[in-house]
């Protein structure tokens, strides 16, 4: 596993080079200017569209605009918002949030463009079951240029990256987070969580996009309301901190973050890296995934669905991610204090076989402090809990400082005794307990469990129930939508006959991810970063090659909107219930 993680880190170092982040941000700026700030149209006209004002049962497509947006949001508003934001803040510091905002704002233009393209080139041979996505854009677009073979190759390449992201970010990230937070709070074996998740996902995805759209249309609004309501309660409790935190987010986006408590500090560049990585993972802007869901929308106006799609990054990143980040920061979770203290300084020793490896001497487990036990539901350490100590050694290239974490896991000893099984770090200079951390033992919270811990610090027990329930709902909705994305890739490569086998493998991977081989936030990020990164490399070139086509269609549509031509076919919005259930586009006998 160690060698494999080193391999993933090497690959991610290439595909997530800083220049890639600048390119993606530049693409967002390009289409923002080119479209005349389409973000405005998404927030105004887009909201009218999802209310069903322009819905027509006779248009090609399987689901209405609201259900298409919900299906896409169910893949984006999920554990990326709960666990991904926690990863960004815990590793990149408060400044990472600023770069998440930038991705959210300019991602609205990226999303509008990529969805418009997929709608323009979607396959509607079966009007009730259309297929779309960047693979069809490349296939049909290059064919029109007389380069059909090139289009097939590029389309196939995108599908390969889509399947990588489907298995890692759309599946493994979700399953692992749910298993982790459920095991931490309720002691349920991770493998059991994976099995239950797999069964629930299978029950929905067998029904295809119409069942997925119906599920998403009901669950996504409910789960967002539940989560945001509780988060706002926490923020009201800490309202006096909010202005200072917003200032800190902006300042630390351009300056180093100082090390404090469990936070190891970081450079401004590290904040940019983590903010953009997690925001791109959460919003999926530029990945080319959500256009696959939007391509099922019932409409004969391709740009109309592109405008609706522009709402995604706003809801996902500007609203939900920001609120999560403020909960974590206002409760002091990312730079939290130790949860236990050794009676004397812990000792660091060299590995007997490798002089560059250093670990913690001894397996003693000091009891949690009274405050830590309260936050943890009046519980001391349990088997499976992850912990770490902070040490000083060689320069940490990520943070620019010399601080590092040595991770450990609480194991069962003899009788009822507990012990810590320690990992190690590499350093070519002596490693010692970091100043101010000589006796501290920290609880390790990766992904969703950190956000849950933040809620628990505000109101003991809130995180246990809220984030566990939200994690289950978010993960289910995300895995269900991503299963459809992967399915469309399979259809493109192998045809409909391969879909059933794909669904079986997809559900099995949910169980595999929960089996316990991922332990830390860094390992978790390595898998999800791979999936997100390879899709960006495949999709952004497609967007740039055919961007003029999308922008031409967009400008024509907005011109007709301004002239009032489009309102000639509009009607009063359907009832909210009919829109949510998709009854507004049901064909009448």
TANORJO-V159313 format. One record per residue. N is the residue number from 1. SS is DSSP state (H for helix, E for strand, - for the rest). OMEGA is omega in whole degrees, 0 to 359 (none if undefined). Layout:
n->N ss->SS omega->OMEGA
n->N ss->SS omega->OMEGA
//
This chain:
n->1 ss->- omega->181
n->2 ss->H omega->180
n->3 ss->H omega->180
n->4 ss->H omega->179
n->5 ss->H omega->176
n->6 ss->H omega->178
n->7 ss->H omega->179
n->8 ss->H omega->180
n->9 ss->H omega->178
n->10 ss->H omega->179
n->11 ss->H omega->181
n->12 ss->H omega->178
n->13 ss->H omega->179
n->14 ss->H omega->186
n->15 ss->H omega->177
n->16 ss->- omega->174
n->17 ss->- omega->183
n->18 ss->H omega->182
n->19 ss->H omega->178
n->20 ss->H omega->179
n->21 ss->H omega->179
n->22 ss->H omega->179
n->23 ss->H omega->181
n->24 ss->H omega->178
n->25 ss->H omega->178
n->26 ss->H omega->178
n->27 ss->H omega->177
n->28 ss->H omega->178
n->29 ss->H omega->180
n->30 ss->H omega->183
n->31 ss->H omega->173
n->32 ss->H omega->181
n->33 ss->H omega->183
n->34 ss->H omega->183
n->35 ss->- omega->183
n->36 ss->- omega->179
n->37 ss->- omega->181
n->38 ss->H omega->177
n->39 ss->H omega->179
n->40 ss->H omega->180
n->41 ss->H omega->179
n->42 ss->H omega->183
n->43 ss->H omega->182
n->44 ss->H omega->182
n->45 ss->H omega->181
n->46 ss->H omega->180
n->47 ss->H omega->176
n->48 ss->H omega->182
n->49 ss->H omega->183
n->50 ss->H omega->175
n->51 ss->- omega->176
n->52 ss->- omega->183
n->53 ss->- omega->184
n->54 ss->- omega->184
n->55 ss->- omega->179
n->56 ss->- omega->181
n->57 ss->- omega->183
n->58 ss->- omega->178
n->59 ss->- omega->177
n->60 ss->- omega->179
n->61 ss->- omega->184
n->62 ss->- omega->185
n->63 ss->E omega->181
n->64 ss->- omega->184
n->65 ss->H omega->181
n->66 ss->H omega->180
n->67 ss->H omega->177
n->68 ss->H omega->177
n->69 ss->H omega->180
n->70 ss->H omega->179
n->71 ss->H omega->179
n->72 ss->H omega->179
n->73 ss->H omega->180
n->74 ss->H omega->176
n->75 ss->H omega->183
n->76 ss->H omega->177
n->77 ss->- omega->184
n->78 ss->- omega->183
n->79 ss->H omega->171
n->80 ss->H omega->179
n->81 ss->H omega->181
n->82 ss->H omega->183
n->83 ss->H omega->182
n->84 ss->H omega->178
n->85 ss->H omega->178
n->86 ss->H omega->177
n->87 ss->H omega->181
n->88 ss->H omega->183
n->89 ss->H omega->183
n->90 ss->H omega->182
n->91 ss->H omega->183
n->92 ss->H omega->179
n->93 ss->- omega->182
n->94 ss->- omega->182
n->95 ss->H omega->179
n->96 ss->H omega->182
n->97 ss->H omega->180
n->98 ss->H omega->182
n->99 ss->H omega->171
n->100 ss->H omega->177
n->101 ss->H omega->181
n->102 ss->H omega->177
n->103 ss->H omega->179
n->104 ss->H omega->182
n->105 ss->H omega->183
n->106 ss->H omega->175
n->107 ss->H omega->176
n->108 ss->H omega->179
n->109 ss->H omega->178
n->110 ss->H omega->183
n->111 ss->H omega->178
n->112 ss->H omega->183
n->113 ss->H omega->185
n->114 ss->H omega->178
n->115 ss->H omega->176
n->116 ss->H omega->178
n->117 ss->H omega->181
n->118 ss->H omega->178
n->119 ss->H omega->179
n->120 ss->H omega->186
n->121 ss->- omega->183
n->122 ss->- omega->181
n->123 ss->E omega->181
n->124 ss->- omega->177
n->125 ss->- omega->171
n->126 ss->- omega->187
n->127 ss->- omega->181
n->128 ss->- omega->180
n->129 ss->- omega->183
n->130 ss->- omega->177
n->131 ss->E omega->179
n->132 ss->- omega->181
n->133 ss->- omega->182
n->134 ss->H omega->180
n->135 ss->H omega->177
n->136 ss->H omega->175
n->137 ss->H omega->180
n->138 ss->H omega->183
n->139 ss->H omega->184
n->140 ss->H omega->182
n->141 ss->H omega->180
n->142 ss->H omega->178
n->143 ss->H omega->178
n->144 ss->H omega->179
n->145 ss->- omega->182
n->146 ss->- omega->182
n->147 ss->- omega->183
n->148 ss->H omega->180
n->149 ss->H omega->178
n->150 ss->H omega->180
n->151 ss->H omega->179
n->152 ss->H omega->181
n->153 ss->H omega->181
n->154 ss->H omega->177
n->155 ss->H omega->178
n->156 ss->H omega->178
n->157 ss->H omega->178
n->158 ss->H omega->182
n->159 ss->H omega->178
n->160 ss->H omega->179
n->161 ss->H omega->178
n->162 ss->H omega->182
n->163 ss->H omega->175
n->164 ss->H omega->181
n->165 ss->H omega->178
n->166 ss->H omega->183
n->167 ss->H omega->184
n->168 ss->H omega->184
n->169 ss->H omega->183
n->170 ss->H omega->185
n->171 ss->H omega->187
n->172 ss->H omega->179
n->173 ss->H omega->182
n->174 ss->H omega->182
n->175 ss->H omega->182
n->176 ss->H omega->182
n->177 ss->H omega->179
n->178 ss->H omega->179
n->179 ss->H omega->182
n->180 ss->H omega->184
n->181 ss->H omega->179
n->182 ss->H omega->178
n->183 ss->H omega->182
n->184 ss->H omega->185
n->185 ss->H omega->188
n->186 ss->H omega->178
n->187 ss->- omega->179
n->188 ss->- omega->179
n->189 ss->- omega->183
n->190 ss->H omega->183
n->191 ss->H omega->179
n->192 ss->H omega->177
n->193 ss->H omega->180
n->194 ss->H omega->180
n->195 ss->H omega->180
n->196 ss->H omega->178
n->197 ss->H omega->182
n->198 ss->H omega->180
n->199 ss->H omega->181
n->200 ss->H omega->178
n->201 ss->H omega->181
n->202 ss->H omega->182
n->203 ss->H omega->181
n->204 ss->H omega->189
n->205 ss->H omega->177
n->206 ss->- omega->182
n->207 ss->- omega->178
n->208 ss->H omega->190
n->209 ss->H omega->180
n->210 ss->H omega->178
n->211 ss->H omega->178
n->212 ss->H omega->180
n->213 ss->H omega->179
n->214 ss->H omega->179
n->215 ss->H omega->182
n->216 ss->H omega->181
n->217 ss->H omega->179
n->218 ss->H omega->189
n->219 ss->H omega->186
n->220 ss->H omega->179
n->221 ss->H omega->182
n->222 ss->H omega->184
n->223 ss->H omega->177
n->224 ss->H omega->179
n->225 ss->H omega->180
n->226 ss->H omega->185
n->227 ss->H omega->183
n->228 ss->H omega->179
n->229 ss->H omega->180
n->230 ss->H omega->180
n->231 ss->H omega->180
n->232 ss->H omega->176
n->233 ss->H omega->179
n->234 ss->H omega->182
n->235 ss->H omega->176
n->236 ss->H omega->178
n->237 ss->H omega->183
n->238 ss->- omega->189
n->239 ss->H omega->181
n->240 ss->H omega->181
n->241 ss->H omega->191
n->242 ss->H omega->180
n->243 ss->H omega->181
n->244 ss->H omega->179
n->245 ss->H omega->178
n->246 ss->H omega->176
n->247 ss->H omega->180
n->248 ss->H omega->180
n->249 ss->H omega->181
n->250 ss->H omega->182
n->251 ss->H omega->185
n->252 ss->H omega->172
n->253 ss->- omega->184
n->254 ss->- omega->180
n->255 ss->- omega->182
n->256 ss->- omega->175
n->257 ss->E omega->181
n->258 ss->- omega->177
n->259 ss->- omega->179
n->260 ss->E omega->179
n->261 ss->- omega->182
n->262 ss->- omega->182
n->263 ss->E omega->186
n->264 ss->- omega->181
n->265 ss->- omega->179
n->266 ss->E omega->178
n->267 ss->- omega->177
n->268 ss->H omega->178
n->269 ss->H omega->179
n->270 ss->H omega->176
n->271 ss->H omega->178
n->272 ss->H omega->181
n->273 ss->H omega->184
n->274 ss->H omega->179
n->275 ss->H omega->182
n->276 ss->H omega->180
n->277 ss->H omega->184
n->278 ss->H omega->178
n->279 ss->H omega->178
n->280 ss->H omega->177
n->281 ss->H omega->184
n->282 ss->H omega->184
n->283 ss->H omega->182
n->284 ss->- omega->179
n->285 ss->- omega->179
n->286 ss->- omega->180
n->287 ss->- omega->182
n->288 ss->- omega->182
n->289 ss->- omega->184
n->290 ss->H omega->175
n->291 ss->H omega->180
n->292 ss->H omega->177
n->293 ss->H omega->181
n->294 ss->H omega->181
n->295 ss->- omega->177
n->296 ss->- omega->183
n->297 ss->E omega->180
n->298 ss->- omega->180
n->299 ss->- omega->173
n->300 ss->- omega->177
n->301 ss->- omega->184
n->302 ss->H omega->184
n->303 ss->H omega->182
n->304 ss->H omega->179
n->305 ss->H omega->175
n->306 ss->H omega->178
n->307 ss->H omega->177
n->308 ss->H omega->182
n->309 ss->H omega->178
n->310 ss->- omega->179
n->311 ss->H omega->185
n->312 ss->H omega->182
n->313 ss->H omega->178
n->314 ss->H omega->180
n->315 ss->H omega->186
n->316 ss->H omega->190
n->317 ss->H omega->183
n->318 ss->H omega->184
n->319 ss->H omega->190
n->320 ss->H omega->181
n->321 ss->H omega->180
n->322 ss->H omega->181
n->323 ss->H omega->177
n->324 ss->H omega->181
n->325 ss->H omega->180
n->326 ss->H omega->175
n->327 ss->H omega->181
n->328 ss->H omega->183
n->329 ss->H omega->184
n->330 ss->H omega->178
n->331 ss->- omega->178
n->332 ss->- omega->185
n->333 ss->- omega->185
n->334 ss->- omega->178
n->335 ss->- omega->185
n->336 ss->- omega->179
n->337 ss->- omega->176
n->338 ss->- omega->177
n->339 ss->- omega->178
n->340 ss->E omega->180
n->341 ss->E omega->174
n->342 ss->- omega->178
n->343 ss->- omega->177
n->344 ss->- omega->181
n->345 ss->- omega->174
n->346 ss->- omega->184
n->347 ss->- omega->177
n->348 ss->E omega->181
n->349 ss->E omega->175
n->350 ss->E omega->174
n->351 ss->- omega->184
n->352 ss->- omega->184
n->353 ss->- omega->182
n->354 ss->- omega->185
n->355 ss->- omega->180
n->356 ss->- omega->181
n->357 ss->E omega->182
n->358 ss->E omega->180
n->359 ss->E omega->181
n->360 ss->E omega->178
n->361 ss->- omega->176
n->362 ss->- omega->182
n->363 ss->- omega->183
n->364 ss->- omega->178
n->365 ss->- omega->178
n->366 ss->- omega->182
n->367 ss->- omega->175
n->368 ss->E omega->175
n->369 ss->- omega->180
n->370 ss->H omega->180
n->371 ss->H omega->181
n->372 ss->H omega->179
n->373 ss->H omega->179
n->374 ss->H omega->180
n->375 ss->H omega->182
n->376 ss->- omega->179
n->377 ss->- omega->180
n->378 ss->- omega->182
n->379 ss->- omega->170
n->380 ss->- omega->180
n->381 ss->- omega->177
n->382 ss->- omega->177
n->383 ss->- omega->180
n->384 ss->- omega->177
n->385 ss->- omega->177
n->386 ss->E omega->183
n->387 ss->E omega->174
n->388 ss->E omega->171
n->389 ss->E omega->180
n->390 ss->E omega->183
n->391 ss->E omega->177
n->392 ss->E omega->180
n->393 ss->- omega->179
n->394 ss->- omega->180
n->395 ss->- omega->175
n->396 ss->- omega->186
n->397 ss->- omega->180
n->398 ss->- omega->186
n->399 ss->- omega->184
n->400 ss->- omega->179
n->401 ss->- omega->182
n->402 ss->- omega->182
n->403 ss->E omega->179
n->404 ss->E omega->172
n->405 ss->E omega->166
n->406 ss->E omega->185
n->407 ss->E omega->176
n->408 ss->E omega->178
n->409 ss->E omega->179
n->410 ss->E omega->182
n->411 ss->E omega->177
n->412 ss->E omega->176
n->413 ss->- omega->179
n->414 ss->- omega->181
n->415 ss->- omega->179
n->416 ss->- omega->184
n->417 ss->- omega->175
n->418 ss->E omega->176
n->419 ss->E omega->179
n->420 ss->E omega->174
n->421 ss->E omega->188
n->422 ss->E omega->169
n->423 ss->- omega->181
n->424 ss->- omega->173
n->425 ss->E omega->177
n->426 ss->E omega->178
n->427 ss->- omega->179
n->428 ss->- omega->172
n->429 ss->- omega->181
n->430 ss->- omega->180
n->431 ss->- omega->181
n->432 ss->E omega->173
n->433 ss->E omega->182
n->434 ss->- omega->180
n->435 ss->- omega->182
n->436 ss->- omega->181
n->437 ss->- omega->192
n->438 ss->- omega->181
n->439 ss->- omega->187
n->440 ss->E omega->173
n->441 ss->E omega->184
n->442 ss->E omega->170
n->443 ss->E omega->180
n->444 ss->- omega->178
n->445 ss->- omega->182
n->446 ss->- omega->175
n->447 ss->- omega->186
n->448 ss->H omega->182
n->449 ss->H omega->176
n->450 ss->H omega->178
n->451 ss->H omega->176
n->452 ss->H omega->179
n->453 ss->H omega->179
n->454 ss->H omega->177
n->455 ss->H omega->180
n->456 ss->H omega->178
n->457 ss->H omega->178
n->458 ss->H omega->180
n->459 ss->- omega->182
n->460 ss->- omega->180
n->461 ss->- omega->181
n->462 ss->H omega->180
n->463 ss->H omega->181
n->464 ss->H omega->184
n->465 ss->H omega->183
n->466 ss->H omega->186
n->467 ss->H omega->177
n->468 ss->H omega->179
n->469 ss->H omega->180
n->470 ss->H omega->180
n->471 ss->H omega->178
n->472 ss->H omega->182
n->473 ss->H omega->180
n->474 ss->H omega->182
n->475 ss->H omega->179
n->476 ss->H omega->182
n->477 ss->H omega->180
n->478 ss->H omega->181
n->479 ss->H omega->179
n->480 ss->H omega->179
n->481 ss->H omega->181
n->482 ss->H omega->176
n->483 ss->H omega->178
n->484 ss->H omega->178
n->485 ss->H omega->179
n->486 ss->H omega->179
n->487 ss->H omega->180
n->488 ss->H omega->175
n->489 ss->H omega->178
n->490 ss->H omega->178
n->491 ss->H omega->180
n->492 ss->H omega->184
n->493 ss->H omega->192
n->494 ss->H omega->181
n->495 ss->- omega->185
n->496 ss->H omega->185
n->497 ss->H omega->183
n->498 ss->H omega->187
n->499 ss->H omega->183
n->500 ss->H omega->179
n->501 ss->H omega->178
n->502 ss->H omega->182
n->503 ss->H omega->177
n->504 ss->H omega->180
n->505 ss->H omega->181
n->506 ss->H omega->181
n->507 ss->H omega->177
n->508 ss->H omega->180
n->509 ss->H omega->176
n->510 ss->H omega->179
n->511 ss->H omega->180
n->512 ss->H omega->182
n->513 ss->H omega->181
n->514 ss->- omega->187
n->515 ss->- omega->172
n->516 ss->- omega->181
n->517 ss->- omega->173
n->518 ss->- omega->186
n->519 ss->- omega->189
n->520 ss->- omega->179
n->521 ss->H omega->180
n->522 ss->H omega->178
n->523 ss->H omega->179
n->524 ss->H omega->180
n->525 ss->H omega->182
n->526 ss->H omega->180
n->527 ss->H omega->184
n->528 ss->H omega->179
n->529 ss->H omega->179
n->530 ss->H omega->182
n->531 ss->H omega->180
n->532 ss->H omega->185
n->533 ss->H omega->183
n->534 ss->H omega->178
n->535 ss->H omega->177
n->536 ss->H omega->180
n->537 ss->H omega->182
n->538 ss->H omega->189
n->539 ss->H omega->183
n->540 ss->H omega->177
n->541 ss->H omega->178
n->542 ss->H omega->179
n->543 ss->H omega->183
n->544 ss->H omega->181
n->545 ss->H omega->184
n->546 ss->H omega->182
n->547 ss->H omega->181
n->548 ss->H omega->178
n->549 ss->H omega->180
n->550 ss->H omega->183
n->551 ss->H omega->176
n->552 ss->H omega->179
n->553 ss->H omega->181
n->554 ss->H omega->182
n->555 ss->H omega->178
n->556 ss->H omega->181
n->557 ss->H omega->181
n->558 ss->H omega->177
n->559 ss->H omega->179
n->560 ss->H omega->177
n->561 ss->H omega->181
n->562 ss->H omega->183
n->563 ss->H omega->181
n->564 ss->- omega->182
n->565 ss->- omega->183
n->566 ss->H omega->181
n->567 ss->H omega->179
n->568 ss->H omega->181
n->569 ss->H omega->181
n->570 ss->- omega->180
n->571 ss->- omega->178
n->572 ss->- omega->179
n->573 ss->- omega->176
n->574 ss->- omega->177
n->575 ss->- omega->181
n->576 ss->H omega->180
n->577 ss->H omega->180
n->578 ss->H omega->178
n->579 ss->H omega->181
n->580 ss->H omega->182
n->581 ss->H omega->178
n->582 ss->- omega->182
n->583 ss->H omega->181
n->584 ss->H omega->180
n->585 ss->H omega->176
n->586 ss->- omega->179
n->587 ss->- omega->180
n->588 ss->- omega->178
n->589 ss->- omega->none
//
